Amino acid sequence: MNVSHLGQASPPLRRLSELRGPAPQRSLDARALAALAANPGCRRRALLDAAGVDKTALAQHLGRPAPFGQSPFAIRRGLQFESRLKQDGYAVLLEPLRRLLGVPEAEVASLAVPDLLPAASPAVRAERTAVALAQAAADPAAWTLLDHPMLRLEVAGSPAYLEPDALVVHGGRCTVVEIKSFPVLDGSADPAKVGAAARQAAVYVLALQQAAARAAGVSLAEDPYAAQELPGSPESTVLLVCPKDFSNRPVAIPVDVRRELSTTRRQLSRMTRIDQLLAALPEGVTFDLRRDDSGTPTRPVAELAGAVEAVPASYGPECISTCELGFHCRAQARCAGAVEQLGRGVRGELGSLRTVEAALAAAARGGSEGLEPALFEELGLDEASERLAYAARLRAEALAAGGLR
């Protein structure tokens, strides 16, 4: 979201700006959207991301920073690799793409690289990208490279602006190009890193699908595996450009992201609309750190923690590696004894038992009293309690038989 004129902004946008305070708005990138799609039920992250709150600074002030993210060395290496790909009129980048896409060498020489106004605001850049994409798609014979385009994606009723590394447009369709600094060794790359890149690229493909449907005046196809033949429609196969072996020579890998695209579409559609989240928020709640002239946060930690906890979270152990507030939400779940700290699978198995204490009590009841399953209904215990009690009784019997009790 881009709020450049607060006086003209809609009430939800003004409220989101108030939540953030005077701090600069953080852009919602594809990596964050992929993490949000993996946990669409987390209202806390959805609202903080929509408001553009710096979750890293928030977690640091709360005393539970998340020690993850790219190292400065990895970021510098990635920038150096991308810079090398753009030398000599993108020749280093275009060579592996030319071979993979089957582009005649003579056609590559006439490649168009339009100016996408990199210094403008996200909204202006998105409009310029849409125009350049439409012009490129209108000429089936032309080859066009869009360097760091800006895409607009609707998320829970609000716009998010995304910036892929590049788009190659030819024949009326476009292909997402993602540049990564992890190596391809002997023709294969780290599956975990490729999977993360595929989830990120799927967000770009979804944004391009929305843009193509919007430009054509039609609805987005309900089937995520269906390819809409519209001008500017994206291919479902993206190109991953990485260093080959231990050199700086690039190699392009095709990655089919239809599965990731289907998951992303389904998860984002489940998100509660931002205006509904704002309506449920108590009056006066903000996430402003109240920095002084030196940039040091001055807001009382307890007050800020209360504001954060006013928005429900959907914590799971995997949040530790994907969300800046993961450690804070874990501490909150542990303090409340919530079963979510044990994982979503365990949470689903425990049914109406919402705390670890209640689960242990149900297990202890069955283990100490030896209740038969037929008695559970009479005592008002549910199926999860029955299974826990039965497991506890089996454990006690096994320990007793082994002389370990």
DAFEN-V973092 format. One record per residue. N is the residue number from 1. RES is the residue in one small letter. PSI is psi in whole degrees, -180 to 180 (none if undefined). Layout:
n:N res:RES psi:PSI
n:N res:RES psi:PSI
This chain:
n:1 res:m psi:146
n:2 res:n psi:113
n:3 res:v psi:93
n:4 res:s psi:-24
n:5 res:h psi:92
n:6 res:l psi:-31
n:7 res:g psi:-25
n:8 res:q psi:0
n:9 res:a psi:155
n:10 res:s psi:160
n:11 res:p psi:-44
n:12 res:p psi:-40
n:13 res:l psi:-37
n:14 res:r psi:-41
n:15 res:r psi:-39
n:16 res:l psi:-38
n:17 res:s psi:-38
n:18 res:e psi:-38
n:19 res:l psi:-39
n:20 res:r psi:-31
n:21 res:g psi:-160
n:22 res:p psi:-2
n:23 res:a psi:151
n:24 res:p psi:146
n:25 res:q psi:130
n:26 res:r psi:131
n:27 res:s psi:145
n:28 res:l psi:102
n:29 res:d psi:178
n:30 res:a psi:-34
n:31 res:r psi:-42
n:32 res:a psi:-39
n:33 res:l psi:-37
n:34 res:a psi:-40
n:35 res:a psi:-38
n:36 res:l psi:-38
n:37 res:a psi:-27
n:38 res:a psi:-17
n:39 res:n psi:66
n:40 res:p psi:-17
n:41 res:g psi:-2
n:42 res:c psi:100
n:43 res:r psi:-30
n:44 res:r psi:-51
n:45 res:r psi:-40
n:46 res:a psi:-43
n:47 res:l psi:-42
n:48 res:l psi:-41
n:49 res:d psi:-39
n:50 res:a psi:-36
n:51 res:a psi:-10
n:52 res:g psi:28
n:53 res:v psi:140
n:54 res:d psi:97
n:55 res:k psi:-28
n:56 res:t psi:-47
n:57 res:a psi:-37
n:58 res:l psi:-48
n:59 res:a psi:-38
n:60 res:q psi:-42
n:61 res:h psi:-29
n:62 res:l psi:-8
n:63 res:g psi:10
n:64 res:r psi:67
n:65 res:p psi:153
n:66 res:a psi:115
n:67 res:p psi:63
n:68 res:f psi:172
n:69 res:g psi:170
n:70 res:q psi:141
n:71 res:s psi:156
n:72 res:p psi:-34
n:73 res:f psi:-44
n:74 res:a psi:-39
n:75 res:i psi:-44
n:76 res:r psi:-41
n:77 res:r psi:-41
n:78 res:g psi:-42
n:79 res:l psi:-39
n:80 res:q psi:-40
n:81 res:f psi:-44
n:82 res:e psi:-39
n:83 res:s psi:-39
n:84 res:r psi:-35
n:85 res:l psi:-23
n:86 res:k psi:1
n:87 res:q psi:153
n:88 res:d psi:48
n:89 res:g psi:40
n:90 res:y psi:21
n:91 res:a psi:-41
n:92 res:v psi:-36
n:93 res:l psi:-40
n:94 res:l psi:-26
n:95 res:e psi:-53
n:96 res:p psi:-33
n:97 res:l psi:-38
n:98 res:r psi:-45
n:99 res:r psi:-41
n:100 res:l psi:-40
n:101 res:l psi:-7
n:102 res:g psi:36
n:103 res:v psi:127
n:104 res:p psi:142
n:105 res:e psi:-33
n:106 res:a psi:-32
n:107 res:e psi:-32
n:108 res:v psi:-32
n:109 res:a psi:-25
n:110 res:s psi:24
n:111 res:l psi:135
n:112 res:a psi:135
n:113 res:v psi:89
n:114 res:p psi:155
n:115 res:d psi:123
n:116 res:l psi:20
n:117 res:l psi:62
n:118 res:p psi:-21
n:119 res:a psi:-5
n:120 res:a psi:175
n:121 res:s psi:160
n:122 res:p psi:-41
n:123 res:a psi:-42
n:124 res:v psi:-42
n:125 res:r psi:-38
n:126 res:a psi:-40
n:127 res:e psi:-43
n:128 res:r psi:-40
n:129 res:t psi:-42
n:130 res:a psi:-41
n:131 res:v psi:-46
n:132 res:a psi:-38
n:133 res:l psi:-42
n:134 res:a psi:-41
n:135 res:q psi:-41
n:136 res:a psi:-39
n:137 res:a psi:-22
n:138 res:a psi:-17
n:139 res:d psi:97
n:140 res:p psi:-25
n:141 res:a psi:-13
n:142 res:a psi:152
n:143 res:w psi:126
n:144 res:t psi:137
n:145 res:l psi:120
n:146 res:l psi:109
n:147 res:d psi:116
n:148 res:h psi:61
n:149 res:p psi:166
n:150 res:m psi:123
n:151 res:l psi:150
n:152 res:r psi:130
n:153 res:l psi:132
n:154 res:e psi:122
n:155 res:v psi:115
n:156 res:a psi:38
n:157 res:g psi:2
n:158 res:s psi:149
n:159 res:p psi:140
n:160 res:a psi:145
n:161 res:y psi:128
n:162 res:l psi:149
n:163 res:e psi:92
n:164 res:p psi:166
n:165 res:d psi:-42
n:166 res:a psi:160
n:167 res:l psi:136
n:168 res:v psi:125
n:169 res:v psi:128
n:170 res:h psi:143
n:171 res:g psi:26
n:172 res:g psi:-2
n:173 res:r psi:166
n:174 res:c psi:156
n:175 res:t psi:129
n:176 res:v psi:134
n:177 res:v psi:121
n:178 res:e psi:128
n:179 res:i psi:121
n:180 res:k psi:150
n:181 res:s psi:-5
n:182 res:f psi:146
n:183 res:p psi:157
n:184 res:v psi:111
n:185 res:l psi:121
n:186 res:d psi:40
n:187 res:g psi:2
n:188 res:s psi:153
n:189 res:a psi:170
n:190 res:d psi:118
n:191 res:p psi:-36
n:192 res:a psi:-41
n:193 res:k psi:-38
n:194 res:v psi:-39
n:195 res:g psi:-42
n:196 res:a psi:-41
n:197 res:a psi:-37
n:198 res:a psi:-41
n:199 res:r psi:-39
n:200 res:q psi:-44
n:201 res:a psi:-32
n:202 res:a psi:-32
n:203 res:v psi:-41
n:204 res:y psi:-42
n:205 res:v psi:-42
n:206 res:l psi:-42
n:207 res:a psi:-40
n:208 res:l psi:-36
n:209 res:q psi:-44
n:210 res:q psi:-43
n:211 res:a psi:-42
n:212 res:a psi:-42
n:213 res:a psi:-39
n:214 res:r psi:-43
n:215 res:a psi:-33
n:216 res:a psi:-7
n:217 res:g psi:29
n:218 res:v psi:167
n:219 res:s psi:152
n:220 res:l psi:137
n:221 res:a psi:136
n:222 res:e psi:-35
n:223 res:d psi:113
n:224 res:p psi:-17
n:225 res:y psi:-6
n:226 res:a psi:134
n:227 res:a psi:115
n:228 res:q psi:124
n:229 res:e psi:78
n:230 res:l psi:151
n:231 res:p psi:128
n:232 res:g psi:5
n:233 res:s psi:143
n:234 res:p psi:151
n:235 res:e psi:149
n:236 res:s psi:-7
n:237 res:t psi:122
n:238 res:v psi:163
n:239 res:l psi:122
n:240 res:l psi:120
n:241 res:v psi:118
n:242 res:c psi:164
n:243 res:p psi:141
n:244 res:k psi:125
n:245 res:d psi:-128
n:246 res:f psi:20
n:247 res:s psi:-177
n:248 res:n psi:11
n:249 res:r psi:131
n:250 res:p psi:152
n:251 res:v psi:139
n:252 res:a psi:131
n:253 res:i psi:126
n:254 res:p psi:135
n:255 res:v psi:120
n:256 res:d psi:120
n:257 res:v psi:21
n:258 res:r psi:-40
n:259 res:r psi:-46
n:260 res:e psi:-36
n:261 res:l psi:-43
n:262 res:s psi:-44
n:263 res:t psi:-44
n:264 res:t psi:-45
n:265 res:r psi:-45
n:266 res:r psi:-44
n:267 res:q psi:-43
n:268 res:l psi:-32
n:269 res:s psi:-20
n:270 res:r psi:-10
n:271 res:m psi:140
n:272 res:t psi:139
n:273 res:r psi:146
n:274 res:i psi:-37
n:275 res:d psi:-32
n:276 res:q psi:-38
n:277 res:l psi:-40
n:278 res:l psi:-38
n:279 res:a psi:-31
n:280 res:a psi:-5
n:281 res:l psi:133
n:282 res:p psi:148
n:283 res:e psi:137
n:284 res:g psi:-5
n:285 res:v psi:131
n:286 res:t psi:164
n:287 res:f psi:23
n:288 res:d psi:127
n:289 res:l psi:-11
n:290 res:r psi:63
n:291 res:r psi:147
n:292 res:d psi:-172
n:293 res:d psi:-25
n:294 res:s psi:-3
n:295 res:g psi:7
n:296 res:t psi:130
n:297 res:p psi:137
n:298 res:t psi:-3
n:299 res:r psi:136
n:300 res:p psi:134
n:301 res:v psi:-42
n:302 res:a psi:-39
n:303 res:e psi:-43
n:304 res:l psi:-40
n:305 res:a psi:-38
n:306 res:g psi:-38
n:307 res:a psi:-43
n:308 res:v psi:-42
n:309 res:e psi:-8
n:310 res:a psi:-15
n:311 res:v psi:121
n:312 res:p psi:141
n:313 res:a psi:160
n:314 res:s psi:82
n:315 res:y psi:144
n:316 res:g psi:154
n:317 res:p psi:-29
n:318 res:e psi:-16
n:319 res:c psi:-24
n:320 res:i psi:-34
n:321 res:s psi:0
n:322 res:t psi:-14
n:323 res:c psi:137
n:324 res:e psi:-25
n:325 res:l psi:10
n:326 res:g psi:-43
n:327 res:f psi:-35
n:328 res:h psi:-45
n:329 res:c psi:-33
n:330 res:r psi:-44
n:331 res:a psi:-39
n:332 res:q psi:-43
n:333 res:a psi:-39
n:334 res:r psi:-41
n:335 res:c psi:-37
n:336 res:a psi:-6
n:337 res:g psi:26
n:338 res:a psi:142
n:339 res:v psi:-13
n:340 res:e psi:-26
n:341 res:q psi:-16
n:342 res:l psi:-6
n:343 res:g psi:155
n:344 res:r psi:-31
n:345 res:g psi:-46
n:346 res:v psi:-42
n:347 res:r psi:-41
n:348 res:g psi:-36
n:349 res:e psi:-26
n:350 res:l psi:-5
n:351 res:g psi:-123
n:352 res:s psi:-5
n:353 res:l psi:111
n:354 res:r psi:-13
n:355 res:t psi:155
n:356 res:v psi:-37
n:357 res:e psi:-42
n:358 res:a psi:-38
n:359 res:a psi:-43
n:360 res:l psi:-36
n:361 res:a psi:-41
n:362 res:a psi:-41
n:363 res:a psi:-42
n:364 res:a psi:-35
n:365 res:r psi:-45
n:366 res:g psi:-36
n:367 res:g psi:-36
n:368 res:s psi:-33
n:369 res:e psi:-14
n:370 res:g psi:43
n:371 res:l psi:139
n:372 res:e psi:149
n:373 res:p psi:-33
n:374 res:a psi:-22
n:375 res:l psi:-11
n:376 res:f psi:-41
n:377 res:e psi:-40
n:378 res:e psi:-35
n:379 res:l psi:-1
n:380 res:g psi:23
n:381 res:l psi:145
n:382 res:d psi:-177
n:383 res:e psi:-39
n:384 res:a psi:-41
n:385 res:s psi:-38
n:386 res:e psi:-44
n:387 res:r psi:-40
n:388 res:l psi:-45
n:389 res:a psi:-41
n:390 res:y psi:-43
n:391 res:a psi:-40
n:392 res:a psi:-38
n:393 res:r psi:-40
n:394 res:l psi:-40
n:395 res:r psi:-44
n:396 res:a psi:-41
n:397 res:e psi:-40
n:398 res:a psi:-41
n:399 res:l psi:-39
n:400 res:a psi:-40
n:401 res:a psi:-29
n:402 res:g psi:2
n:403 res:g psi:25
n:404 res:l psi:1
n:405 res:r psi:none
